[in-house]
């Protein structure tokens, strides 16, 4: 090796160059060894076979909280766990994995939700740019030929390059060499984590999901005299989340929970299975939860994928009920002279009952549809109407509009109208008179409520029967109508706008 000059200029140059050479050289490795590379831990699958328990709390408005308890084997240090059979509508930002048997021993580094489920269409889509084999079968001899093809596109039909030609459609069976790693046969949450200890641990995965919904449905049967009702409540559960919850602890939250609205994917329903309700309802336990109500099923139940089922909510008999026939008018009658000679009206049929303990109820009723039945002379239950109720607290009144009466009708006409001189330029004063004839074709007398929405500042000038001012803009009369007869109501009212 030649001797280096020892001039001051040469020594200064060496002082600059030698450190750069030292930085550029790679670190020395032990003889026979390679540079260390961070190896990804092997993926461990966790299926429903590892599931120890599952709890599902379903809210109104297509939202549910799932708590999935499983036993998984872990290594000390880095692990990759593929949690299969989770909801296809899982909201990844809400997923939380924790150790139950060894709290604080897990550190989650990364989570990936693979919801691209393996299908022929997805397999083709992931193979764009790759090579596949096309197998054709001769229609006469049955002999098979195999050609290599490149998938060029699948956006609006399949486009293949086979040799020196381009073909559209699928000319035969397509054979793939492998399944892309991003495609899975079931929705899977892949979690990279570190564990402080090796061995099996009990872990719990909790997450919010769409695809699970519930609603209350009620069946009410009127007694023969229409004075009492037997009420049974059912919870209708629908699972379109893409997985099954076996022997789940089921809880339902009734109430309007505020949510930040996100655009969520819509899951298609391939089949629906309706489970028939049991003959004798076993009420669900209920309790107050924050400003809502929580209902708990006292036994585990299975929510199968793409299934609708019913479970009993409540049962009550001998609940006092009141029926009312109501004729309603319109407030536009009081603003101008009407050209028609008369108007036909039908009486609406309403039933109401009190949600009180002394009435046989006294429990919070979730919102839902109440369907009402009554038995005919042969003892067969016939449907007589339905209505939707909102969440109804204890000691509130349930009022149902079941339809319009067939035998109770009315004729209404305006008999007079005139405009009075206003007391000031900012107001208008109208005076109008009306005649309402209520007819009853039934074999028994009925009471009919006539409810008129009178607008503005109004004063009743004349009337054939006394009215009640039930609200600022409503006058009400209660008329007795004899069997097979009629009753006439006349009144004159002044309205100031």
Buried (B, 14 or more C-beta within 10 A) or exposed (E): EEEEEEEEEEEEEEEEEEEEEEEEEEEEEEEEEEEEEEEEBEEBBBEBEBBEBBBBBBBBEBBBBBBBBBBBEBBEEBBBBBBBBBBBBBBEEEBEBBBEEBEEBBEBEEBEBBBBBBEEEBBBBBBBEBEBBBEEEEEEEEEEEEBEBBBBBBEEEBBBBEEEEEBEEEBBEBEBEEBBEEBBEBBBBBBBBBBEEEEEBBBBBBBBBBBBBBBBBBBBBBBEEEEBBBBBBBBBBBBBBBBBBBEBBBBBBBBEEEEEEEEEEEBEBEEEEEBEBEEEBEBBEBEEBEEBBBBEBEEBBBBBBBBBBBBBBBBBEEBBBEBBBBBBBEBEBBBEEBEEEBBEBBBBBBBEBBBBEEBBBEBBBBBBBBBBBBEEEEEEEEEBBBBEBEBBEEEBEBBBBBBBBEEBBBBBBBEEBEEEEEEEEEEEBBBBBBBBBBBBEBEEEBEBBBBBBBBBEBEBEEBEBEBEEEEEBBBBBBBEBEEEEBBEBBBBBBBBB
